[in-house]
C-alpha cells in the first residue's frame, strides 16, 4: 500500500512536471507571440549588437517578451546575434522569430540617381544601409583604391551608375564601394569600350561628357543629338562652350554658394577654372554631376550630324534648337534670351 502511494505521488509529480514543460513548450515555441496589427514588421540589427539591443526592438512587437527570452536562452541566440534586416510576420511563434532573426537576413533595394557630388551620394546611400555617410565617403575617396582602379578625385563619382541595386542592410562602406566597382566594370562591356575607343575617349571621359549632356537635357531622345554636337566640337578643336560647366565652376566659388544660376552671363565666362569650357578647350577634368545611364549611352551612340550649336527652345521648354552655323545659332539664342527677359530671369 505504501509503495502504491509513493508510485502514485511520483506519477502525479511527473504529470505536473510534464504539464509545466508542455506549457513552457507551448508558450515558448508553439503559441503565436506577435502584438502588431500589420502583416509584417522589421527589425534592423546593427553590426556588433548585443541581445539587449535586439530585445529592445522586439519588445514592442511581442505579447510576451519573457517567454521569448527563455527560448532565446535555450537556443543560444542570446550569445549568437546576427546583424541585418529581419522580417517578423504576424502570428509567428517565438521559435519562428528566432529562426528568422538568426538566419534570414533580407536584402533591401538601394537606389540613387543624379547625385551632384560624392558627399551627396554618400548621404543618400547612408540613409539606406547601416554604414554612415562619413565612412562611405572615406571609402569612396580612398586614394589607393582610386589609383588602383584608374580613377581620380575628379572622376570618382563616375564609378557610381544610377540605378536600383540589391544589398544587405548591414553592408559596410567598403563593401558598398567594391560592389559598385563590379557594377561599373559589368557596364563597361568590350563593345562599349570599343565604342569609347572609336571616339578617342576613355570610359572616364565618356562619363564626363555624359554629365554635361545630361545637364543640358534630361530628354533621353534628344541626348544623342547633343552628344553629337559636343563630339563635333571636340573633333575640330572648338571649345565645348557648355553652360553647365560654367555653372559648376561658379558653384565652387564662395560668392555663388547657396545660389541658383538660372541665366549664364558673360561674367561667368571670365571665371578661371579648368571647368570653364569657354576658356579652356577639351573636356573638363571630371564630372559636373552624375549622369543617367541614358546620357552615357547617348555619348556612345551619338547622333551623326553636322550641327555645331544648340540653344534652348523658348517655345518647347526642355528641348533645344540646333544649328550648323553661328548666324542661325545666334538667332535661336536671341529668341531664348528674349524669353528669359520676359520671364524676369536676369541672373
PyMOL commands that set and color helices and strands:
alter all, ss='L'
color gray80, all
select helices_A, chain A and resi 2-30+51-59+65-74+77-79+94-103+118-126+133-141+143-148+156-159+173-187+190-199+203-216+220-236+243-251+254-256+266-269+293-300+326-342
alter helices_A, ss='H'
color red, helices_A
select strands_A, chain A and resi 40-45+84-89+107-112+163-168+309-312+320-323
alter strands_A, ss='S'
color yellow, strands_A
deselect
rebuild
show_as cartoon
